[in-house]
Amino acid sequence: MVARRNTRLEDLARLAGVSITTVSRALNDSPAVNQQTKQLLWKLAREHDYPFRGYMPSGPTIAAAAVAIVIPRPQGRDARLSDPFTLELVAGLGEAARQRGCDFIVSHLAPSGPSDLEELMATTRTNGIIFLGQSSLHAAYNQLSQTSTRFAVWGAQMPNQLYCSIGSDNPLGGRRATLHLARLGRKRIVFLGDIEAPESFQRHQGYLVAHQDAGLSVDPALTVRAPFDLEGAQAAIDVLIDRKVAFDAIFAASDLIAIGAIRAIERAGRSVPRDVSVVGYDDVPVARYSRPALTTVRQDTALAGRLLLSKLLNGEASSLRSERLPTDLVVRESCGA
């Protein structure tokens, strides 16, 4: 790699086979240069450590740094920017960025495979990228880590992981939520969520361990698939009730799922928490204002934002030190105690 002090516009022009004027315009994001040429020159500048501005020149401020936030193509939780927990996580990143004098953008791109990730890393003009969620990209992130360390991921810590991720201790959070329900005397506890999504899968693992700890048998009929939205969760519980499956508690993989479940239970003429105790996951603001107020497992999005940004901007992402954040069980009205 050419050292920073020796890399000149002339060098980049020679490598790309274009004029020095074109290089200068491309590095300043001029509309006079086509996008393909810009991306080539941004990639060369990165590879040869040329000190072009790491943030978009059209930004409102001269920031100390800039990062891009990218949400992968949907799988389970990663479905929408409007998901309440995703908004909380973006807010946590935004506050962390403000404290560090850093700008951030939320990208419209939604990568779905290794080639998408490679193109993103090669052409971004930011200091790095934070991916919110793993979706089905665990293997692709591992592959990307072989050529780039300018990214960090919010998500579960996976087996044989080679990239840096920050995420909550999902197995412990799931175990604590389920054990709390068991200690209340609940014996037929539903797990409601999509266990194909990495984080939800780990919460389900905690649910299973808690059954062993409490001496309860696991009924596969009580693991009920539901998407991360109100309507899907409500429909899933409607089906369970229609089939006359007995249950007296629900551990939901998110607060939104839990609120949808409560709607279905009450619409069927049952009471929460008298007949069915419900615990969610996330502690988004709506959880404390729902009726009944929702017992939930809290994820610290402010801490998550600070750690993700720190890993990226301090160069720690290359050390592959993933971290699990602690979770807290917040007891409110929906579980009965």
C-alpha positions as CSV (number, residue, x, y, z in Angstrom):
1,M,0.0,0.0,0.0
2,V,1.3,3.5,-0.9
3,A,1.9,5.6,2.2
4,R,-0.4,8.5,2.7
5,R,2.3,11.2,2.4
6,N,3.4,9.8,-1.0
7,T,0.0,9.4,-2.6
8,R,-0.8,12.2,-5.0
9,L,-3.7,13.1,-7.3
10,E,-1.3,12.2,-10.1
11,D,-0.9,8.7,-8.8
12,L,-4.7,8.1,-8.6
13,A,-5.1,9.6,-12.1
14,R,-2.5,7.2,-13.5
15,L,-4.0,4.2,-11.8
16,A,-7.5,5.0,-13.1
17,G,-6.4,6.2,-16.5
18,V,-8.1,9.6,-16.1
19,S,-7.0,13.2,-15.8
20,I,-6.0,14.9,-12.6
21,T,-9.0,17.2,-13.0
22,T,-11.3,14.2,-13.1
23,V,-9.8,12.8,-9.9
24,S,-10.2,16.1,-8.1
25,R,-13.8,16.4,-9.2
26,A,-14.6,12.8,-8.3
27,L,-13.1,13.1,-4.8
28,N,-15.3,16.2,-4.2
29,D,-18.4,14.3,-5.5
30,S,-18.8,16.7,-8.5
31,P,-21.9,16.0,-10.8
32,A,-19.5,16.5,-13.7
33,V,-18.1,13.0,-13.1
34,N,-20.3,9.9,-13.7
35,Q,-21.0,7.6,-10.8
36,Q,-19.0,4.6,-12.0
37,T,-15.8,6.7,-12.3
38,K,-16.5,8.3,-8.9
39,Q,-16.8,4.9,-7.3
40,L,-13.6,3.6,-8.9
41,L,-11.7,6.6,-7.7
42,W,-13.1,6.5,-4.2
43,K,-12.1,2.8,-4.0
44,L,-8.5,3.6,-5.2
45,A,-8.3,6.5,-2.7
46,R,-9.2,4.2,0.1
47,E,-6.8,1.4,-1.0
48,H,-3.9,3.9,-1.3
49,D,-4.8,5.8,1.8
50,Y,-5.3,9.1,0.0
51,P,-6.6,11.7,2.5
52,F,-9.8,12.8,0.7
53,R,-12.7,14.0,2.8
54,G,-14.3,11.1,4.6
55,Y,-17.8,12.8,4.6
56,M,-20.0,14.0,1.8
57,P,-19.0,17.5,0.8
58,S,-22.7,18.4,0.6
59,G,-23.2,17.9,4.4
60,P,-24.3,20.8,6.6
61,T,-21.2,20.8,8.8
62,I,-17.5,20.1,8.8
63,A,-17.7,17.1,11.1
64,A,-14.9,15.2,12.8
65,A,-16.1,12.1,11.0
66,A,-19.1,10.6,9.4
67,V,-20.6,7.1,9.4
68,A,-23.3,5.4,7.4
69,I,-26.1,3.4,9.0
70,V,-27.3,0.5,6.8
71,I,-30.2,-1.8,7.5
72,P,-29.9,-5.2,5.7
73,R,-32.7,-6.6,3.6
74,P,-35.4,-8.1,5.8
75,Q,-35.3,-11.2,7.9
76,G,-37.4,-11.2,11.0
77,R,-36.5,-8.1,13.1
78,D,-34.6,-6.3,10.3
79,A,-37.8,-5.5,8.4
80,R,-38.4,-1.8,8.7
81,L,-36.8,1.5,9.8
82,S,-40.1,2.3,11.4
83,D,-39.7,-0.7,13.9
84,P,-39.7,1.0,17.3
85,F,-36.6,-0.7,18.5
86,T,-34.7,0.2,15.3
87,L,-35.7,3.9,15.8
88,E,-34.4,3.7,19.4
89,L,-31.1,2.2,18.2
90,V,-30.7,4.9,15.5
91,A,-31.4,7.5,18.2
92,G,-28.7,6.0,20.4
93,L,-26.3,6.2,17.6
94,G,-27.3,9.8,16.8
95,E,-26.7,10.9,20.4
96,A,-23.3,9.1,20.4
97,A,-22.4,10.8,17.1
98,R,-23.4,14.2,18.4
99,Q,-21.2,13.8,21.5
100,R,-18.2,13.0,19.2
101,G,-18.9,15.8,16.7
102,C,-19.7,13.2,14.1
103,D,-22.3,13.2,11.3
104,F,-24.2,10.1,10.3
105,I,-26.5,9.2,7.4
106,V,-29.1,6.5,7.2
107,S,-28.6,4.8,3.8
108,H,-31.4,3.8,1.5
109,L,-29.4,0.7,0.5
110,A,-30.5,-2.7,1.8
111,P,-27.7,-5.3,1.1
112,S,-28.7,-8.9,0.7
113,G,-25.4,-10.7,-0.1
114,P,-21.6,-10.6,-0.2
115,S,-21.4,-8.6,-3.4
116,D,-23.7,-5.9,-2.1
117,L,-21.6,-5.6,1.1
118,E,-18.3,-5.4,-0.9
119,E,-19.7,-2.7,-3.2
120,L,-20.9,-0.7,-0.2
121,M,-17.5,-0.8,1.5
122,A,-15.6,0.0,-1.7
123,T,-17.6,3.0,-2.6
124,T,-18.7,4.6,0.7
125,R,-17.2,8.1,1.4
126,T,-17.8,7.8,5.1
127,N,-15.4,6.7,7.8
128,G,-17.2,3.4,8.0
129,I,-20.5,1.6,8.1
130,I,-22.7,0.3,11.0
131,F,-25.0,-2.4,10.0
132,L,-28.2,-2.7,12.1
133,G,-28.9,-6.5,12.1
134,Q,-27.4,-9.6,10.6
135,S,-30.5,-10.8,8.7
136,S,-29.0,-13.8,6.7
137,L,-25.6,-12.1,6.3
138,H,-23.5,-13.7,9.0
139,A,-21.4,-15.6,6.5
140,A,-21.2,-12.6,4.2
141,Y,-19.9,-10.4,7.1
142,N,-17.3,-13.0,7.9
143,Q,-16.2,-12.9,4.3
144,L,-16.1,-9.1,4.3
145,S,-14.0,-9.0,7.4
146,Q,-11.1,-10.6,5.4
147,T,-10.8,-7.4,3.3
148,S,-12.3,-4.6,5.4
149,T,-12.5,-3.7,9.1
150,R,-14.3,-0.4,8.6
151,F,-17.6,-1.8,9.7
152,A,-19.4,-3.0,12.9
153,V,-22.7,-4.8,13.3
154,W,-25.5,-4.6,15.8
155,G,-26.6,-8.2,16.3
156,A,-26.2,-11.5,18.0
157,Q,-22.8,-13.0,18.6
158,M,-22.6,-16.1,16.4
159,P,-20.5,-19.2,16.3
160,N,-17.2,-18.9,14.4
161,Q,-17.7,-15.1,14.0
162,L,-14.9,-13.1,12.5
163,Y,-16.4,-9.6,12.6
164,C,-17.1,-7.2,15.4
165,S,-20.7,-7.1,16.7
166,I,-22.4,-5.4,19.6
167,G,-25.6,-7.0,20.9
168,S,-27.5,-7.8,24.0
169,D,-27.1,-11.0,26.0
170,N,-30.1,-12.5,24.3
171,P,-29.8,-16.0,25.9
172,L,-29.7,-14.6,29.4
173,G,-32.5,-12.1,28.6
174,G,-34.7,-14.9,27.4
175,R,-33.9,-17.1,30.3
176,R,-34.6,-14.4,32.9
177,A,-38.0,-13.5,31.3
178,T,-39.1,-17.1,31.2
179,L,-37.9,-17.9,34.7
180,H,-39.8,-14.9,36.0
181,L,-43.0,-16.3,34.5
182,A,-42.3,-19.7,35.9
183,R,-41.8,-18.3,39.4
184,L,-45.2,-16.7,39.1
185,G,-46.6,-20.2,38.8
186,R,-47.1,-20.2,35.1
187,K,-46.5,-23.6,33.5
188,R,-47.7,-23.3,29.9
189,I,-45.5,-20.6,28.6
190,V,-45.6,-19.6,24.9
191,F,-42.6,-18.3,23.1
192,L,-43.8,-15.9,20.4
193,G,-41.4,-14.8,17.7
194,D,-39.4,-15.8,14.6
195,I,-36.7,-18.2,15.7
196,E,-35.0,-18.0,12.3
197,A,-33.8,-14.4,13.1
198,P,-30.5,-14.7,15.0
199,E,-31.4,-12.6,18.0
200,S,-34.8,-14.1,18.4
201,F,-33.3,-17.6,18.1
202,Q,-31.0,-16.9,21.0
203,R,-33.9,-15.6,23.1
204,H,-35.7,-18.8,22.4
205,Q,-32.6,-20.7,23.5
206,G,-32.8,-18.9,26.9
207,Y,-36.5,-19.8,27.0
208,L,-35.6,-23.5,26.7
209,V,-32.9,-23.3,29.3
210,A,-35.3,-21.7,31.7
211,H,-37.7,-24.6,31.3
212,Q,-35.0,-26.9,32.4
213,D,-34.1,-24.7,35.3
214,A,-37.7,-24.6,36.5
215,G,-38.3,-28.3,36.0
216,L,-41.0,-27.6,33.3
217,S,-41.5,-29.7,30.2
218,V,-41.2,-28.0,26.8
219,D,-44.2,-28.3,24.5
220,P,-43.2,-27.7,20.9
221,A,-46.8,-26.5,20.3
222,L,-46.0,-23.5,22.5
223,T,-43.2,-22.2,20.2
224,V,-45.2,-20.0,17.9
225,R,-43.8,-18.2,14.9
226,A,-44.7,-14.6,14.6
227,P,-43.3,-11.6,12.6
228,F,-42.0,-8.5,14.4
229,D,-45.3,-6.6,14.1
230,L,-48.6,-6.1,15.9
231,E,-50.9,-7.7,13.3
232,G,-48.8,-10.8,12.8
233,A,-48.5,-11.4,16.5
234,Q,-52.2,-10.9,17.0
235,A,-53.0,-13.3,14.2
236,A,-50.6,-16.0,15.7
237,I,-52.3,-15.9,19.1
238,D,-55.8,-15.9,17.4
239,V,-54.8,-19.2,15.8
240,L,-53.5,-20.6,19.1
241,I,-56.8,-19.8,20.8
242,D,-58.9,-21.1,18.0
243,R,-57.1,-24.4,18.2
244,K,-57.8,-24.5,21.9
245,V,-54.1,-24.8,22.9
246,A,-53.8,-24.2,26.6
247,F,-51.4,-21.5,27.7
248,D,-51.1,-19.2,30.7
249,A,-48.1,-17.0,29.8
250,I,-46.3,-15.6,26.8
251,F,-42.7,-14.6,26.4
252,A,-42.6,-12.4,23.2
253,A,-39.4,-11.8,21.2
254,S,-40.2,-8.1,21.1
255,D,-42.4,-5.5,22.8
256,L,-44.4,-5.0,19.5
257,I,-45.1,-8.7,19.4
258,A,-46.2,-8.7,23.1
259,I,-48.6,-5.8,22.5
260,G,-50.1,-7.7,19.6
261,A,-50.5,-10.8,21.7
262,I,-52.3,-8.8,24.5
263,R,-54.8,-7.5,21.9
264,A,-55.6,-11.0,20.8
265,I,-55.9,-12.3,24.4
266,E,-58.3,-9.5,25.4
267,R,-60.3,-9.7,22.2
268,A,-60.9,-13.4,23.1
269,G,-62.4,-12.4,26.5
270,R,-59.4,-13.3,28.6
271,S,-57.6,-11.0,31.0
272,V,-53.9,-9.9,31.1
273,P,-52.4,-10.6,33.6
274,R,-55.1,-12.6,35.5
275,D,-55.5,-15.3,32.9
276,V,-52.3,-14.9,30.9
277,S,-49.0,-13.2,31.9
278,V,-47.1,-11.5,29.2
279,V,-43.4,-10.4,29.0
280,G,-41.9,-8.6,26.0
281,Y,-38.3,-7.7,25.0
282,D,-36.7,-4.3,24.2
283,D,-38.4,-1.8,26.5
284,V,-39.3,0.7,23.8
285,P,-41.2,3.8,25.0
286,V,-44.6,2.4,24.1
287,A,-44.1,-0.5,26.6
288,R,-44.5,1.7,29.6
289,Y,-47.6,3.4,28.2
290,S,-49.5,0.3,27.0
291,R,-52.5,-1.0,29.0
292,P,-51.6,-3.0,31.0
293,A,-48.0,-1.5,31.2
294,L,-45.7,-4.1,29.7
295,T,-43.2,-6.2,31.7
296,T,-40.2,-6.5,29.4
297,V,-36.4,-7.1,29.0
298,R,-34.6,-3.8,28.5
299,Q,-31.9,-3.3,26.0
300,D,-29.6,-0.3,26.5
301,T,-29.7,1.4,23.1
302,A,-27.7,4.4,24.4
303,L,-24.8,2.2,25.4
304,A,-25.1,0.2,22.2
305,G,-24.8,3.4,20.2
306,R,-21.7,4.6,22.0
307,L,-20.0,1.2,21.7
308,L,-20.8,0.7,18.0
309,L,-19.4,4.2,17.2
310,S,-16.4,3.8,19.4
311,K,-15.5,0.4,17.8
312,L,-15.7,2.0,14.4
313,L,-14.0,5.3,14.9
314,N,-11.3,4.1,17.3
315,G,-10.3,1.3,15.0
316,E,-11.3,-1.3,17.5
317,A,-13.5,-3.1,15.0
318,S,-10.4,-4.7,13.5
319,S,-9.6,-6.4,16.9
320,L,-12.8,-8.5,16.5
321,R,-13.8,-7.9,20.1
322,S,-17.5,-8.4,20.0
323,E,-19.5,-7.6,23.2
324,R,-22.7,-8.7,24.8
325,L,-24.5,-5.9,26.7
326,P,-26.3,-6.7,29.9
327,T,-30.1,-6.7,30.0
328,D,-32.6,-5.8,32.8
329,L,-36.0,-7.3,33.5
330,V,-38.4,-4.4,34.0
331,V,-41.4,-5.6,35.9
332,R,-44.7,-3.8,35.2
333,E,-48.4,-4.8,35.1
334,S,-48.6,-7.3,32.3
335,C,-47.1,-10.3,34.2
336,G,-49.0,-9.8,37.4
337,A,-46.0,-9.4,39.7
